[in-house]
Amino acid sequence: MNDIIEDENINIQVEHGGERIDRFLSGNLEGLSRSYIQKLLRDGNIEVNGSPVKANYKAAPGDEICVKIPEPEIPEILPENIPLDILYEDADILVVNKPKGMVVHPAPGHYEHTLVNAVMYHCRDRLSGINGVMRPGIVHRIDMDTTGSLLICKNDRAHQILAEELKEHSITRRYHAVVYGNLKEDSGTVNAPVGRHPTDRKKMSTRSANGRHAVTHYRVLERFGSYTYIECELETGRTHQIRVHMAGISHPILGDNVYGPSKCPFKLQGQTLHAKILGIRHPTTGKYMEFDAPLPDYFSDLLDMLRRKYKFSL
């Protein structure tokens, strides 16, 4: 999910018109619900060509839309009794296997049923406060439809140490994925800056004017004719990095209908991208530790099916 920053002006130029502005913006600003956009319209926080408009205004080609995201009152984020798949826990850290479809932390219009709500219930008042009430304990994140290992810090000291590890790229993050196509090489590196897409704010892109340095290393695990099972290791951690990088070399993630084909040839419950291995130096002991999150059933079932088909086709 792309971040929407509070107290920010977002400028969008319309290329294809004819759609109601509330519908157009809800389709181009991930993280803002249509009802929240309608409230911004009612409050005069959305202007087209310098003037406020109503929700039924139809966007026209060439329109310049300015969306003003006001700094909101900080909502009360409440603990929720949501089961967690815990891979490891001690007095300093919690490592969980995040399921598909769960947002990591609250955002405007989405303050319930997130991983943070679940972790607040589980940890009670034992969470670091460095990232404020919206992201207590959160050191890094993964996309809503990406599954796998996620690190939570229970105190500020652990958070500061691990955040520095993340900044220095010394945390190990290895993802498993199935991509379209048969990769030519057994391993490789994608070194391409990643930033917000120049025309579609729902996407990130390697062609952004303000892209940030991004490096992904990959290696082939298994080949299945038109599909390849790979492992990707992050050297950096930009939004949608693996998805953008693999699509950029013409091997998008299977099931990713944002950067890949809109129709998937298999019945999947989401994109086949899983944060499998997370490795850190423990903030207290200094000992290196690795955590391995099992693949979700739909992912492992797909691999079993591809293995049977590939073996049969030999």
C-alpha positions in Angstrom: 0.0 0.0 0.0 1.4 3.4 -0.8 1.6 5.9 2.0 -0.6 8.9 2.1 1.2 11.6 4.1 -0.9 13.8 6.4 -0.8 17.5 5.9 0.3 17.1 2.3 -0.9 18.4 -1.1 -1.2 15.8 -3.8 -1.2 17.0 -7.4 -2.6 14.8 -10.2 -3.1 15.6 -13.9 -6.0 13.8 -15.5 -5.2 12.0 -18.8 -8.5 10.3 -19.5 -11.7 12.0 -18.3 -15.4 11.2 -18.0 -15.3 9.6 -14.5 -16.7 11.1 -11.3 -14.0 12.7 -9.3 -14.6 10.7 -6.1 -14.5 7.4 -8.1 -11.4 8.6 -10.0 -9.5 9.5 -6.9 -10.4 6.4 -5.0 -8.9 4.4 -7.9 -5.7 6.5 -8.0 -5.0 7.1 -4.3 -4.5 3.8 -2.5 -4.9 4.3 1.2 -7.8 6.8 1.0 -11.3 5.3 1.0 -14.0 6.7 -1.3 -16.0 7.9 1.7 -12.9 9.8 3.0 -12.4 11.4 -0.4 -16.1 12.5 -0.4 -15.5 14.1 3.0 -12.5 16.0 1.6 -14.7 17.1 -1.3 -17.4 18.3 1.1 -14.9 20.2 3.2 -13.4 21.9 0.1 -10.1 20.1 0.4 -10.1 19.0 -3.3 -9.7 21.6 -6.0 -9.8 21.2 -9.8 -8.0 23.9 -11.7 -7.9 26.0 -8.5 -11.6 25.7 -7.6 -13.4 23.3 -5.1 -15.7 20.8 -6.8 -18.4 18.4 -5.7 -18.3 14.6 -5.7 -20.3 14.3 -8.9 -17.8 16.5 -10.9 -16.6 14.5 -13.9 -12.9 14.8 -14.5 -11.8 16.0 -17.9 -8.5 15.5 -19.7 -6.0 18.1 -18.7 -7.6 18.8 -15.3 -5.2 19.6 -12.5 -6.4 18.1 -9.3 -5.1 19.2 -5.9 -5.9 17.0 -3.0 -5.2 18.6 0.4 -4.7 16.0 3.1 -5.3 17.8 6.4 -3.4 16.7 9.5 -6.0 14.6 11.3 -6.8 14.4 14.9 -4.9 11.3 16.2 -7.5 8.6 16.4 -7.7 6.1 19.3 -6.1 2.9 18.1 -7.7 0.0 20.1 -6.4 -3.4 20.8 -8.2 -6.3 19.1 -8.2 -9.9 19.9 -6.9 -11.1 16.5 -4.9 -14.4 16.5 -1.2 -14.1 15.7 1.0 -16.7 14.1 4.0 -16.1 16.4 7.4 -17.4 15.1 9.4 -16.1 18.1 8.9 -13.9 21.2 11.0 -12.7 24.1 11.2 -9.6 26.3 12.6 -7.4 23.4 11.1 -8.6 20.2 8.1 -10.4 18.6 8.3 -12.0 15.2 5.1 -12.9 13.5 4.0 -14.6 10.2 1.7 -12.0 8.7 -1.3 -13.4 6.8 -2.5 -12.2 3.4 -4.9 -9.3 3.4 -3.8 -7.8 6.8 -2.6 -4.2 6.7 0.4 -3.7 9.0 -0.5 -0.4 10.6 -3.5 1.9 10.7 -3.9 4.7 8.1 -6.6 7.3 7.3 -9.9 5.5 6.9 -8.5 2.2 8.1 -8.0 2.2 11.8 -9.2 -1.4 12.7 -8.2 -5.0 12.0 -4.6 -4.2 11.3 -1.5 -6.0 12.6 -0.9 -3.2 15.1 -4.4 -3.7 16.6 -3.6 -7.4 17.1 -0.1 -6.8 18.5 -1.5 -4.2 20.9 -3.8 -6.8 22.3 -1.1 -9.4 22.6 1.6 -7.2 24.0 -0.6 -4.9 26.1 1.7 -1.9 27.1 4.9 -3.7 26.1 5.6 -2.0 22.8 8.1 0.6 21.7 6.7 4.1 21.2 9.3 5.5 18.8 6.9 5.5 15.8 4.0 7.0 17.8 0.5 5.7 18.4 -0.2 4.7 14.8 2.8 2.4 14.5 3.8 1.1 18.0 6.6 -1.4 17.7 6.7 -1.4 13.9 10.3 -1.4 12.6 9.5 -2.4 9.0 6.4 -3.5 7.0 5.3 -5.6 4.1 2.4 -5.1 1.7 -1.1 -6.0 2.6 -1.2 -9.0 0.2 2.4 -10.1 1.0 2.7 -12.8 3.7 5.5 -13.7 6.0 8.0 -12.6 8.6 7.6 -9.3 10.4 9.5 -7.9 13.3 7.9 -6.0 16.2 9.9 -4.3 19.0 8.7 -4.3 22.6 10.8 -1.4 23.9 12.5 1.7 22.6 16.0 0.4 23.1 15.4 -2.7 20.9 13.7 -0.5 18.4 16.6 1.9 18.1 19.2 -0.8 17.7 17.2 -2.8 15.1 16.2 0.4 13.2 19.9 1.1 12.8 20.5 -2.4 11.6 17.8 -1.9 9.0 19.3 1.5 8.0 22.7 -0.2 7.5 21.1 -3.0 5.4 22.4 -5.6 7.9 19.0 -7.2 8.5 18.5 -10.3 6.3 15.3 -10.3 4.3 14.8 -13.1 1.9 11.5 -13.5 0.0 10.1 -16.4 -2.0 8.1 -15.7 -5.1 6.8 -17.3 -8.3 7.2 -15.1 -11.4 6.0 -15.3 -14.9 8.5 -16.5 -17.5 11.7 -18.6 -17.4 14.6 -16.5 -16.1 17.6 -16.8 -18.3 20.2 -16.8 -15.6 20.3 -18.8 -12.3 20.9 -15.6 -10.3 21.1 -11.9 -10.8 20.7 -8.4 -9.4 18.3 -5.6 -10.2 19.7 -2.2 -9.4 17.1 0.4 -10.3 15.8 3.3 -8.3 12.2 3.0 -7.1 9.8 5.9 -6.6 6.2 6.9 -7.1 4.9 6.3 -10.6 4.8 9.5 -12.6 1.1 9.2 -13.6 -0.5 6.4 -11.5 -0.2 7.0 -7.7 -1.3 3.5 -6.9 2.0 2.3 -8.3 5.7 2.6 -7.8 8.1 2.7 -10.7 11.7 2.5 -11.8 11.1 5.5 -14.0 10.2 8.0 -11.3 12.0 11.3 -11.4 12.5 11.1 -7.6 13.3 7.4 -7.3 15.4 6.2 -4.4 18.3 3.7 -4.7 17.0 0.2 -4.7 18.8 -3.2 -5.1 17.2 -6.7 -5.2 19.3 -9.9 -5.6 17.5 -13.0 -6.9 18.3 -16.6 -7.5 16.3 -19.4 -9.1 15.0 -22.2 -6.9 12.9 -24.2 -9.4 11.9 -23.8 -13.0 8.4 -24.7 -14.3 8.4 -23.9 -18.0 6.5 -20.6 -18.2 7.0 -19.9 -14.5 10.0 -19.7 -12.1 10.2 -20.1 -8.4 12.8 -17.7 -7.0 14.3 -16.3 -3.9 14.8 -12.5 -3.6 17.1 -10.9 -1.1 16.6 -7.2 -0.3 19.6 -5.0 -0.1 17.3 -2.0 0.3 13.6 -1.9 1.2 11.5 0.4 -0.9 7.7 0.3 -1.2 6.8 -2.6 -3.6 10.5 -3.0 -4.4 10.5 -6.7 -5.4 7.2 -6.4 -7.3 8.5 -3.4 -9.2 11.9 -4.8 -9.9 10.7 -8.2 -11.2 8.1 -6.5 -13.4 10.8 -4.2 -14.6 12.8 -7.1 -16.0 9.6 -8.6 -17.6 9.1 -11.3 -14.9 6.2 -9.9 -12.7 5.1 -11.8 -9.6 2.4 -14.4 -10.3 -1.0 -13.1 -8.9 0.1 -9.5 -8.7 -2.5 -7.7 -10.8 -1.0 -4.3 -10.2 2.4 -4.9 -11.9 1.5 -8.0 -13.8 -1.3 -9.3 -16.0 -4.8 -8.4 -14.8 -6.0 -12.1 -15.1 -4.1 -14.8 -13.3 -4.1 -18.3 -14.9 -4.4 -20.0 -11.5 -7.0 -19.6 -8.7 -4.9 -17.9 -6.1 -5.7 -16.0 -2.9 -3.2 -13.3 -3.6 0.2 -12.6 -5.1 2.9 -15.3 -4.7 5.3 -13.2 -2.6 6.2 -14.3 0.9 8.7 -12.9 3.4 10.3 -16.2 4.3 13.5 -15.5 6.1 14.2 -12.7 8.5 17.6 -12.5 10.1 18.7 -10.1 12.8 21.4 -9.5 15.5 19.4 -9.7 18.7 19.4 -6.3 20.3 20.4 -7.6 23.8 22.5 -10.7 23.2 24.1 -9.6 19.9 23.5 -13.2 18.6 22.5 -13.6 15.0 19.1 -15.2 14.7 17.0 -16.3 11.7 13.3 -16.8 11.5 11.6 -18.9 8.8 8.0 -18.3 8.1 6.2 -21.3 6.5 4.6 -20.6 3.1 0.8 -20.1 3.2 -1.3 -23.0 2.0 -2.3 -21.4 -1.3 1.4 -20.8 -2.2 2.6 -24.3 -1.3 -0.4 -25.9 -3.1 0.5 -24.0 -6.2 4.1 -25.2 -6.0 2.9 -28.8 -5.6 0.7 -28.4 -8.6 3.5 -27.0 -10.7 5.9 -29.7 -9.6 3.5 -32.4 -10.6 2.8 -30.7 -14.0 6.5 -30.1 -14.6 7.5 -33.7 -13.7 4.7 -35.1 -16.0 5.9 -32.9 -18.9 9.5 -34.2 -18.8 
